[in-house]
Protein backbone atom coordinates (compact mmCIF):
# COMPACT_ATOMS: atom_id res chain seq x y z
CA UNK A 1 0.00 0.00 0.00
CA UNK A 2 1.30 3.48 -0.86
CA UNK A 3 0.20 5.23 2.30
CA UNK A 4 0.51 8.79 1.05
CA UNK A 5 -3.20 9.54 0.89
CA UNK A 6 -4.42 12.83 2.26
CA UNK A 7 -1.23 14.67 1.35
CA UNK A 8 0.78 13.20 4.23
CA UNK A 9 4.53 13.18 3.47
CA UNK A 10 6.37 9.87 3.13
CA UNK A 11 7.82 8.41 6.31
CA UNK A 12 11.21 8.17 4.54
CA UNK A 13 12.30 9.81 1.32
CA UNK A 14 15.70 9.62 -0.36
CA UNK A 15 16.72 12.24 -2.92
CA UNK A 16 19.81 11.87 -5.09
CA UNK A 17 21.75 9.72 -2.63
CA UNK A 18 25.27 9.16 -3.97
CA UNK A 19 28.09 7.31 -2.25
CA UNK A 20 31.54 6.70 -3.73
CA UNK A 21 34.31 4.38 -2.67
CA UNK A 22 37.75 4.15 -4.33
CA UNK A 23 37.15 2.84 -7.83
CA UNK A 24 33.39 2.36 -7.50
CA UNK A 25 30.15 4.33 -7.20
CA UNK A 26 28.08 2.28 -4.76
CA UNK A 27 24.98 4.51 -4.93
CA UNK A 28 24.32 6.80 -7.88
CA UNK A 29 21.62 9.45 -7.35
CA UNK A 30 19.28 6.98 -5.65
CA UNK A 31 15.80 8.22 -4.85
CA UNK A 32 12.59 6.56 -3.58
CA UNK A 33 10.11 6.91 -0.73
CA UNK A 34 8.44 4.69 1.85
CA UNK A 35 4.99 5.62 3.17
CA UNK A 36 3.68 5.16 6.73
CA UNK A 37 2.76 1.52 7.29
CA UNK A 38 4.19 0.44 3.94
CA UNK A 39 6.19 -2.79 3.59
CA UNK A 40 8.67 -1.77 0.91
CA UNK A 41 11.10 -4.20 -0.73
CA UNK A 42 14.59 -3.16 -1.76
CA UNK A 43 15.81 -5.53 -4.48
CA UNK A 44 19.06 -5.89 -6.37
CA UNK A 45 21.74 -8.35 -7.34
CA UNK A 46 24.95 -8.64 -5.33
CA UNK A 47 26.92 -5.41 -5.46
CA UNK A 48 23.86 -3.37 -6.51
CA UNK A 49 24.29 -0.99 -3.56
CA UNK A 50 21.57 -2.18 -1.15
CA UNK A 51 23.82 -2.61 1.90
CA UNK A 52 25.49 0.76 1.38
CA UNK A 53 22.11 2.45 1.07
CA UNK A 54 20.59 1.02 4.25
CA UNK A 55 23.78 1.84 6.16
CA UNK A 56 23.31 5.46 5.08
CA UNK A 57 19.68 5.38 6.26
CA UNK A 58 20.78 3.91 9.60
CA UNK A 59 23.63 6.40 10.07
CA UNK A 60 26.51 3.92 9.72
CA UNK A 61 27.73 5.61 6.51
CA UNK A 62 27.31 9.15 5.22
CA UNK A 63 26.26 10.03 1.68
CA UNK A 64 28.58 12.15 -0.47
CA UNK A 65 25.60 13.81 -2.13
CA UNK A 66 21.82 13.93 -1.74
CA UNK A 67 19.50 14.18 1.22
CA UNK A 68 17.39 12.04 3.52
CA UNK A 69 13.93 13.30 4.44
CA UNK A 70 12.04 12.06 7.50
CA UNK A 71 8.32 12.89 7.54
CA UNK A 72 9.04 15.57 4.95
CA UNK A 73 11.92 17.22 6.81
CA UNK A 74 15.58 16.93 5.77
CA UNK A 75 17.63 15.22 8.47
CA UNK A 76 21.31 14.56 9.16
CA UNK A 77 21.97 11.03 10.38
CA UNK A 78 25.37 11.37 12.01
CA UNK A 79 25.34 7.89 13.56
CA UNK A 80 23.00 5.00 14.47
CA UNK A 81 22.14 6.77 17.73
CA UNK A 82 20.64 9.65 15.74
CA UNK A 83 18.76 7.18 13.51
CA UNK A 84 17.29 5.35 16.52
CA UNK A 85 16.34 8.67 18.12
CA UNK A 86 14.25 9.47 15.03
CA UNK A 87 12.63 6.04 15.15
CA UNK A 88 14.70 4.00 12.69
CA UNK A 89 15.51 0.44 13.79
CA UNK A 90 17.50 -2.19 11.94
CA UNK A 91 17.76 -5.98 12.25
CA UNK A 92 20.98 -7.09 10.58
CA UNK A 93 21.39 -10.40 8.74
CA UNK A 94 24.10 -11.48 11.19
CA UNK A 95 22.97 -11.19 14.77
CA UNK A 96 25.00 -9.24 17.34
CA UNK A 97 24.29 -11.30 20.45
CA UNK A 98 26.51 -12.71 23.21
CA UNK A 99 25.93 -16.46 23.58
CA UNK A 100 26.88 -16.63 27.26
CA UNK A 101 24.50 -13.85 28.32
CA UNK A 102 20.74 -13.88 28.86
CA UNK A 103 18.05 -12.43 26.63
CA UNK A 104 17.56 -9.64 29.18
CA UNK A 105 21.26 -8.77 29.32
CA UNK A 106 21.63 -8.74 25.52
CA UNK A 107 18.63 -6.47 25.06
CA UNK A 108 19.83 -4.12 27.80
CA UNK A 109 23.20 -3.77 26.03
CA UNK A 110 21.44 -2.55 22.89
CA UNK A 111 19.37 0.15 24.58
CA UNK A 112 20.36 3.72 25.31
CA UNK A 113 21.36 4.54 28.88
CA UNK A 114 21.19 2.13 31.82
CA UNK A 115 17.66 0.62 31.98
CA UNK A 116 16.07 -0.70 35.14
CA UNK A 117 16.47 -4.47 34.69
CA UNK A 118 13.32 -5.45 36.57
CA UNK A 119 11.18 -3.05 34.55
CA UNK A 120 12.90 -4.06 31.31
CA UNK A 121 12.24 -7.76 31.98
CA UNK A 122 8.53 -7.07 32.26
CA UNK A 123 8.53 -4.93 29.11
CA UNK A 124 10.30 -7.68 27.14
CA UNK A 125 7.60 -10.20 28.07
CA UNK A 126 4.80 -7.71 27.39
CA UNK A 127 6.10 -6.60 23.98
CA UNK A 128 7.17 -10.07 22.86
CA UNK A 129 3.77 -11.56 23.69
CA UNK A 130 1.89 -8.65 22.07
CA UNK A 131 3.67 -9.21 18.76
CA UNK A 132 3.62 -13.02 18.79
CA UNK A 133 7.35 -13.33 19.52
CA UNK A 134 7.38 -14.92 22.99
CA UNK A 135 10.68 -14.75 24.87
CA UNK A 136 11.87 -15.72 28.33
CA UNK A 137 14.19 -12.89 29.50
CA UNK A 138 16.20 -15.32 31.64
CA UNK A 139 17.11 -17.75 28.83
CA UNK A 140 20.77 -17.72 27.78
CA UNK A 141 21.28 -17.00 24.10
CA UNK A 142 23.15 -20.26 23.40
CA UNK A 143 20.01 -22.24 24.36
CA UNK A 144 17.87 -20.48 21.72
CA UNK A 145 17.13 -21.57 18.17
CA UNK A 146 18.10 -19.18 15.37
CA UNK A 147 14.47 -18.11 15.05
CA UNK A 148 14.33 -17.25 18.73
CA UNK A 149 17.59 -15.31 18.46
CA UNK A 150 16.05 -13.27 15.69
CA UNK A 151 13.13 -12.53 18.03
CA UNK A 152 15.60 -11.04 20.49
CA UNK A 153 16.92 -8.66 17.82
CA UNK A 154 13.40 -7.67 16.73
CA UNK A 155 12.10 -7.17 20.28
CA UNK A 156 15.16 -5.03 21.05
CA UNK A 157 14.12 -2.79 18.14
CA UNK A 158 10.44 -2.80 19.13
CA UNK A 159 11.26 -1.62 22.65
CA UNK A 160 12.53 1.60 21.05
CA UNK A 161 9.16 2.19 19.33
CA UNK A 162 10.46 2.30 15.74
CA UNK A 163 8.62 4.16 13.01
CA UNK A 164 10.74 2.47 10.31
CA UNK A 165 12.16 -1.05 10.66
CA UNK A 166 14.89 -2.20 8.26
CA UNK A 167 15.10 -5.99 7.79
CA UNK A 168 18.17 -7.42 6.02
CA UNK A 169 17.68 -11.01 4.74
CA UNK A 170 15.57 -11.85 7.82
CA UNK A 171 14.44 -15.35 6.79
CA UNK A 172 17.70 -16.85 5.56
CA UNK A 173 18.02 -19.18 8.58
CA UNK A 174 14.38 -19.74 9.59
CA UNK A 175 12.07 -22.74 9.27
CA UNK A 176 8.88 -22.24 7.20
CA UNK A 177 6.88 -22.06 10.44
CA UNK A 178 9.16 -19.34 11.82
CA UNK A 179 8.88 -17.40 8.56
CA UNK A 180 5.09 -17.40 8.86
CA UNK A 181 5.32 -16.17 12.44
CA UNK A 182 7.72 -13.39 11.40
CA UNK A 183 5.44 -12.31 8.55
CA UNK A 184 2.51 -12.16 10.96
CA UNK A 185 4.52 -9.84 13.20
CA UNK A 186 5.56 -7.59 10.31
CA UNK A 187 1.97 -7.33 9.08
CA UNK A 188 0.87 -6.38 12.59
CA UNK A 189 3.51 -3.66 12.76
CA UNK A 190 2.47 -2.39 9.33
CA UNK A 191 -1.17 -2.20 10.42
CA UNK A 192 -0.05 -0.05 13.37
CA UNK A 193 1.69 2.39 11.02
CA UNK A 194 5.29 1.18 11.26
CA UNK A 195 7.04 1.29 7.88
CA UNK A 196 9.24 -1.64 6.91
CA UNK A 197 12.13 -1.65 4.44
CA UNK A 198 12.65 -5.31 3.54
CA UNK A 199 15.73 -6.76 1.81
CA UNK A 200 15.61 -10.34 0.56
CA UNK A 201 16.74 -12.47 -2.37
CA UNK A 202 13.72 -14.74 -1.86
CA UNK A 203 11.37 -13.25 -4.42
CA UNK A 204 8.35 -15.35 -3.49
CA UNK A 205 8.58 -13.82 -0.02
CA UNK A 206 8.57 -10.36 -1.60
CA UNK A 207 5.38 -11.26 -3.47
CA UNK A 208 3.72 -12.63 -0.33
CA UNK A 209 4.65 -9.78 1.99
CA UNK A 210 5.51 -6.50 0.31
CA UNK A 211 3.37 -3.65 -1.00
CA UNK A 212 5.93 -2.06 -3.29
CA UNK A 213 9.46 -2.77 -4.56
CA UNK A 214 12.36 -0.60 -5.67
CA UNK A 215 15.01 -2.31 -7.82
CA UNK A 216 18.69 -1.29 -7.79
CA UNK A 217 21.24 -2.28 -10.40
CA UNK A 218 24.79 -0.97 -10.54
CA UNK A 219 24.02 1.50 -7.76
CA UNK A 220 21.09 3.10 -9.62
CA UNK A 221 17.32 2.76 -9.34
CA UNK A 222 16.30 0.93 -12.50
CA UNK A 223 12.66 0.28 -11.76
CA UNK A 224 9.77 -0.06 -9.36
CA UNK A 225 6.95 -2.57 -9.31
CA UNK A 226 4.02 -3.99 -7.40
CA UNK A 227 5.31 -7.40 -6.24
CA UNK A 228 1.79 -8.81 -6.03
CA UNK A 229 1.38 -8.16 -9.77
CA UNK A 230 4.92 -8.73 -11.09
CA UNK A 231 6.15 -12.32 -11.37
CA UNK A 232 9.21 -13.56 -9.49
CA UNK A 233 10.92 -14.16 -12.83
CA UNK A 234 10.10 -10.63 -13.92
CA UNK A 235 11.56 -9.17 -10.72
CA UNK A 236 14.70 -11.31 -11.13
CA UNK A 237 15.17 -10.06 -14.69
CA UNK A 238 14.75 -6.46 -13.57
CA UNK A 239 17.47 -7.08 -10.96
CA UNK A 240 20.02 -8.62 -13.32
CA UNK A 241 19.09 -6.67 -16.46
CA UNK A 242 18.98 -9.80 -18.60
CA UNK A 243 16.92 -12.88 -19.33
CA UNK A 244 17.03 -15.31 -16.41
CA UNK A 245 18.36 -18.66 -17.56
CA UNK A 246 16.16 -21.70 -17.01
CA UNK A 247 17.87 -24.45 -15.05
CA UNK A 248 18.69 -27.49 -17.14
CA UNK A 249 18.52 -30.39 -14.71
CA UNK A 250 19.90 -33.78 -15.54
CA UNK A 251 17.30 -36.45 -16.18
CA UNK A 252 16.43 -39.31 -13.85
CA UNK A 253 19.47 -41.45 -13.15
CA UNK A 254 19.65 -45.12 -12.24
CA UNK A 255 21.00 -45.89 -8.80
CA UNK A 256 24.79 -45.61 -8.96
CA UNK A 257 27.56 -47.03 -6.82
CA UNK A 258 28.07 -45.30 -3.49
CA UNK A 259 30.81 -42.71 -3.80
CA UNK A 260 30.70 -41.12 -0.33
CA UNK A 261 29.36 -42.62 2.88
CA UNK A 262 29.12 -41.83 6.59
CA UNK A 263 28.31 -44.55 9.09
CA UNK A 264 27.59 -44.28 12.84
CA UNK A 265 29.58 -41.05 13.12
CA UNK A 266 29.90 -39.88 16.73
CA UNK A 267 31.76 -36.67 17.43
CA UNK A 268 31.91 -34.61 20.61
CA UNK A 269 31.87 -30.89 19.89
CA UNK A 270 34.98 -28.96 20.93
CA UNK A 271 33.06 -25.67 21.04
CA UNK A 272 31.58 -24.25 24.31
CA UNK A 273 28.10 -24.04 22.80
CA UNK A 274 28.53 -26.60 20.03
CA UNK A 275 26.41 -29.67 19.28
CA UNK A 276 27.85 -33.17 19.39
CA UNK A 277 27.06 -35.57 16.54
CA UNK A 278 25.30 -38.81 17.44
CA UNK A 279 25.34 -41.87 15.14
CA UNK A 280 25.10 -39.81 11.95
CA UNK A 281 24.87 -41.91 8.81
CA UNK A 282 24.10 -41.41 5.09
CA UNK A 283 25.44 -42.37 1.69
CA UNK A 284 25.65 -40.55 -1.64
CA UNK A 285 25.94 -42.22 -5.02
CA UNK A 286 27.88 -41.04 -8.05
CA UNK A 287 25.87 -38.32 -9.79
CA UNK A 288 23.60 -37.79 -6.76
CA UNK A 289 22.96 -34.55 -4.86
CA UNK A 290 22.13 -35.26 -1.21
CA UNK A 291 20.73 -32.51 1.02
CA UNK A 292 21.02 -31.97 4.75
CA UNK A 293 18.44 -29.55 6.15
CA UNK A 294 18.35 -28.06 9.61
CA UNK A 295 18.15 -24.89 11.67
CA UNK A 296 21.60 -23.42 12.43
CA UNK A 297 23.20 -24.67 15.62
CA UNK A 298 22.09 -28.29 15.34
CA UNK A 299 25.51 -29.71 14.51
CA UNK A 300 26.06 -28.42 10.97
CA UNK A 301 29.43 -26.85 11.80
CA UNK A 302 30.64 -30.03 13.48
CA UNK A 303 29.43 -32.16 10.57
CA UNK A 304 31.09 -29.94 7.96
CA UNK A 305 34.40 -30.04 9.84
CA UNK A 306 34.19 -33.82 10.17
CA UNK A 307 33.37 -34.33 6.47
CA UNK A 308 36.10 -31.95 5.26
CA UNK A 309 38.82 -33.41 7.50
CA UNK A 310 39.22 -30.36 9.74
CA UNK A 311 38.19 -32.71 12.54
CA UNK A 312 39.31 -36.33 12.37
CA UNK A 313 37.74 -39.31 14.10
CA UNK A 314 39.35 -42.41 15.57
CA UNK A 315 37.32 -44.83 13.47
CA UNK A 316 38.61 -44.36 9.92
CA UNK A 317 35.77 -46.39 8.38
CA UNK A 318 33.10 -44.02 9.72
CA UNK A 319 33.71 -41.88 6.59
CA UNK A 320 34.49 -43.49 3.23
CA UNK A 321 35.37 -41.93 -0.12
CA UNK A 322 35.08 -44.32 -3.06
CA UNK A 323 35.28 -47.14 -0.52
CA UNK A 324 38.48 -45.88 1.11
CA UNK A 325 38.32 -45.18 4.88
CA UNK A 326 39.19 -41.49 5.40
CA UNK A 327 37.78 -40.66 8.82
CA UNK A 328 41.25 -40.40 10.31
CA UNK A 329 42.72 -38.32 7.46
CA UNK A 330 43.10 -34.55 7.47
CA UNK A 331 42.07 -31.99 4.84
CA UNK A 332 44.98 -32.36 2.41
CA UNK A 333 44.88 -36.20 2.16
CA UNK A 334 41.13 -36.06 1.54
CA UNK A 335 41.60 -33.39 -1.15
CA UNK A 336 44.20 -35.62 -2.78
CA UNK A 337 41.58 -38.39 -2.90
CA UNK A 338 39.06 -36.05 -4.55
CA UNK A 339 37.05 -34.30 -1.80
CA UNK A 340 36.56 -30.54 -2.06
CA UNK A 341 34.64 -28.42 0.45
CA UNK A 342 32.88 -25.04 0.66
CA UNK A 343 32.41 -24.04 4.31
CA UNK A 344 29.60 -21.78 5.49
CA UNK A 345 31.70 -18.84 6.66
CA UNK A 346 33.05 -16.95 3.66
CA UNK A 347 35.46 -14.53 5.30
CA UNK A 348 38.12 -16.05 7.50
CA UNK A 349 37.28 -19.69 6.78
CA UNK A 350 36.70 -20.16 3.06
CA UNK A 351 38.82 -17.12 2.20
CA UNK A 352 41.47 -14.95 3.85
CA UNK A 353 40.06 -11.40 3.61
CA UNK A 354 43.35 -9.52 3.21
CA UNK A 355 44.80 -11.89 0.60
CA UNK A 356 44.23 -11.52 -3.13
CA UNK A 357 41.77 -13.65 -5.05
CA UNK A 358 44.72 -15.35 -6.77
CA UNK A 359 46.29 -16.22 -3.41
CA UNK A 360 42.96 -17.50 -2.15
CA UNK A 361 42.72 -19.76 -5.19
CA UNK A 362 46.19 -21.11 -4.43
CA UNK A 363 45.24 -22.04 -0.86
CA UNK A 364 42.86 -24.84 -1.80
CA UNK A 365 43.68 -25.58 -5.45
CA UNK A 366 47.47 -25.68 -5.48
CA UNK A 367 47.69 -29.46 -5.83
CA UNK A 368 44.58 -30.40 -7.84
CA UNK A 369 45.14 -27.57 -10.33
CA UNK A 370 48.95 -27.95 -10.31
CA UNK A 371 49.51 -24.34 -9.21
CA UNK A 372 52.59 -25.31 -7.21
CA UNK A 373 55.22 -28.05 -7.48
CA UNK A 374 58.32 -28.93 -5.50
CA UNK A 375 57.90 -25.87 -3.31
CA UNK A 376 57.59 -23.39 -6.22
CA UNK A 377 54.41 -21.45 -6.95
CA UNK A 378 53.46 -20.88 -10.58
CA UNK A 379 52.18 -17.31 -10.44
CA UNK A 380 51.02 -17.38 -14.07
CA UNK A 381 48.99 -20.57 -13.54
CA UNK A 382 47.56 -19.24 -10.27
CA UNK A 383 46.53 -15.96 -11.86
CA UNK A 384 45.03 -17.77 -14.87
CA UNK A 385 42.97 -20.03 -12.60
CA UNK A 386 41.70 -17.03 -10.64
CA UNK A 387 40.79 -15.29 -13.92
CA UNK A 388 38.92 -18.40 -15.03
CA UNK A 389 36.84 -18.44 -11.81
CA UNK A 390 36.02 -14.73 -12.21
CA UNK A 391 34.94 -15.18 -15.82
CA UNK A 392 33.01 -18.45 -15.57
CA UNK A 393 31.14 -17.52 -12.38
CA UNK A 394 30.48 -13.87 -13.23
CA UNK A 395 32.37 -12.50 -10.23
CA UNK A 396 32.39 -8.71 -10.05
CA UNK A 397 36.01 -7.94 -9.18
CA UNK A 398 38.73 -5.71 -10.57
CA UNK A 399 40.96 -8.72 -11.19
CA UNK A 400 42.86 -11.60 -9.59
CA UNK A 401 44.91 -9.23 -7.43
CA UNK A 402 41.82 -7.74 -5.74
CA UNK A 403 41.66 -8.48 -2.02
CA UNK A 404 38.92 -10.92 -1.03
CA UNK A 405 37.52 -8.36 1.40
CA UNK A 406 36.92 -5.92 -1.47
CA UNK A 407 34.16 -8.15 -2.90
CA UNK A 408 30.54 -8.03 -1.82
CA UNK A 409 29.41 -11.08 0.15
CA UNK A 410 27.56 -12.55 -2.81
CA UNK A 411 30.46 -12.09 -5.22
CA UNK A 412 32.90 -13.66 -2.77
CA UNK A 413 30.49 -16.58 -2.44
CA UNK A 414 30.48 -17.03 -6.23
CA UNK A 415 34.28 -16.97 -6.26
CA UNK A 416 34.63 -19.57 -3.49
CA UNK A 417 32.05 -21.91 -5.02
CA UNK A 418 33.69 -21.56 -8.43
CA UNK A 419 37.13 -22.25 -6.99
CA UNK A 420 35.98 -25.62 -5.65
CA UNK A 421 33.73 -26.69 -8.54
CA UNK A 422 36.38 -25.94 -11.18
CA UNK A 423 38.68 -28.44 -9.46
CA UNK A 424 36.20 -31.13 -10.66
CA UNK A 425 36.11 -33.03 -7.37
CA UNK A 426 34.87 -36.59 -7.05
CA UNK A 427 33.00 -35.49 -3.90
CA UNK A 428 31.88 -31.94 -3.08
CA UNK A 429 30.61 -30.97 0.37
CA UNK A 430 29.07 -27.50 0.29
CA UNK A 431 27.32 -25.43 2.97
CA UNK A 432 24.80 -22.69 2.13
CA UNK A 433 25.75 -22.58 -1.58
CA UNK A 434 23.68 -19.50 -2.43
CA UNK A 435 23.50 -17.70 0.91
CA UNK A 436 23.28 -13.98 0.16
CA UNK A 437 23.50 -14.23 -3.62
CA UNK A 438 21.00 -12.82 -6.09
CA UNK A 439 18.61 -14.82 -8.25
CA UNK A 440 20.84 -14.86 -11.33
CA UNK A 441 23.91 -15.95 -9.38
CA UNK A 442 21.91 -18.58 -7.49
CA UNK A 443 20.70 -20.07 -10.77
CA UNK A 444 24.28 -20.14 -12.10
CA UNK A 445 25.56 -21.90 -8.96
CA UNK A 446 22.72 -24.42 -9.07
CA UNK A 447 23.45 -25.14 -12.74
CA UNK A 448 27.14 -25.65 -11.96
CA UNK A 449 26.22 -28.16 -9.25
CA UNK A 450 23.88 -29.99 -11.64
CA UNK A 451 26.68 -30.15 -14.23
CA UNK A 452 29.16 -31.45 -11.68
CA UNK A 453 26.75 -34.20 -10.63
CA UNK A 454 26.07 -35.02 -14.29
CA UNK A 455 29.78 -35.77 -14.62
CA UNK A 456 29.60 -38.32 -11.80
CA UNK A 457 30.47 -36.38 -8.66
CA UNK A 458 28.70 -37.05 -5.38
CA UNK A 459 27.50 -33.80 -3.80
CA UNK A 460 26.40 -33.10 -0.21
CA UNK A 461 24.53 -29.81 0.26
CA UNK A 462 24.06 -28.51 3.80
CA UNK A 463 21.50 -25.69 3.76
CA UNK A 464 18.81 -23.99 5.81
CA UNK A 465 16.97 -22.94 2.64
CA UNK A 466 14.32 -25.60 2.00
CA UNK A 467 13.38 -24.21 -1.40
CA UNK A 468 17.01 -24.59 -2.45
CA UNK A 469 17.24 -28.16 -1.17
CA UNK A 470 14.02 -29.16 -2.90
CA UNK A 471 15.29 -27.61 -6.15
CA UNK A 472 18.74 -29.18 -6.02
CA UNK A 473 18.58 -32.50 -4.26
CA UNK A 474 17.57 -36.03 -5.15
CA UNK A 475 17.21 -36.99 -1.48
CA UNK A 476 17.51 -35.13 1.82
CA UNK A 477 17.61 -35.69 5.58
CA UNK A 478 17.20 -33.32 8.53
CA UNK A 479 19.87 -32.67 11.17
CA UNK A 480 18.43 -31.84 14.59
CA UNK A 481 20.39 -31.64 17.85
CA UNK A 482 23.24 -33.61 16.28
CA UNK A 483 21.06 -36.48 15.01
CA UNK A 484 20.26 -37.06 11.34
CA UNK A 485 16.80 -38.21 10.28
CA UNK A 486 16.07 -40.92 7.76
CA UNK A 487 16.65 -39.78 4.18
CA UNK A 488 13.60 -39.13 1.98
CA UNK A 489 13.26 -38.51 -1.74
CA UNK A 490 12.62 -34.82 -2.42
CA UNK A 491 9.83 -35.78 -4.81
CA UNK A 492 7.95 -37.20 -1.82
CA UNK A 493 8.92 -34.45 0.66
CA UNK A 494 6.37 -32.21 2.35
CA UNK A 495 7.59 -28.68 3.10
CA UNK A 496 5.57 -28.59 6.30
CA UNK A 497 6.87 -31.97 7.49
CA UNK A 498 10.49 -31.01 6.81
CA UNK A 499 9.98 -27.70 8.59
CA UNK A 500 8.69 -29.48 11.68
CA UNK A 501 11.63 -31.89 11.59
CA UNK A 502 13.97 -28.89 11.37
CA UNK A 503 12.33 -27.41 14.46
CA UNK A 504 12.29 -30.67 16.39
CA UNK A 505 12.88 -30.22 20.08
CA UNK A 506 15.76 -27.80 19.65
CA UNK A 507 15.26 -24.62 21.67
CA UNK A 508 12.31 -25.92 23.68
CA UNK A 509 11.13 -23.22 26.03
CA UNK A 510 9.88 -24.45 29.42
CA UNK A 511 7.15 -22.63 31.22
CA UNK A 512 8.59 -19.47 32.70
CA UNK A 513 8.29 -18.99 36.45
CA UNK A 514 7.73 -15.54 37.84
CA UNK A 515 10.75 -13.22 37.91
CA UNK A 516 10.22 -10.39 40.38
CA UNK A 517 6.54 -11.01 40.01
CA UNK A 518 4.50 -12.81 37.34
CA UNK A 519 6.06 -12.24 33.90
CA UNK A 520 4.12 -14.74 31.82
CA UNK A 521 4.78 -18.05 30.11
CA UNK A 522 7.26 -19.23 27.52
CA UNK A 523 6.38 -20.20 23.99
CA UNK A 524 6.28 -23.96 24.59
CA UNK A 525 8.61 -24.46 21.62
CA UNK A 526 10.12 -22.29 18.95
CA UNK A 527 8.14 -23.76 16.09
CA UNK A 528 4.91 -21.91 15.45
Protein Blocks (a to p, Z undefined) as FASTA:
>chain_A
ZZfghhiacfbdcehiacddehiafbghiacdddehiacdddddehilmmmmmmmmnoma
ccfbdcddeehiacddfbfklmmmnopacddfbdcddfkbcfklmmmmmpghjddfklmm
mmmmmmmmmnopaccfkbcfklpcfklmmmmmmmmmmmnopabdcdehkllmccfklmmm
mmmmmmmmmmnopacddddfblklmmmmmmbdcddeehiafbdcdfklpcfklmmmmmno
pacddddddddddddddfbdcehiacddfbfklccdehiacdddehiacddeddehihpm
mmmmmmnopaccfblmlpcgehiacklpcfklmmmnopacddfblghplpcfkbcfklmm
mmmmmmmnopagehiacfklmmmmmmmmmmmnopacfbjklcfklpcfklmmmmmmmmmm
mnopabdcdehklgoiafklmmmmmmmmmmmmmnopacddddfblklmmmmpmbdcddee
hiacddddfklpcfklmmmmmnmmnhiacddddeeiaebjcehiacZZ
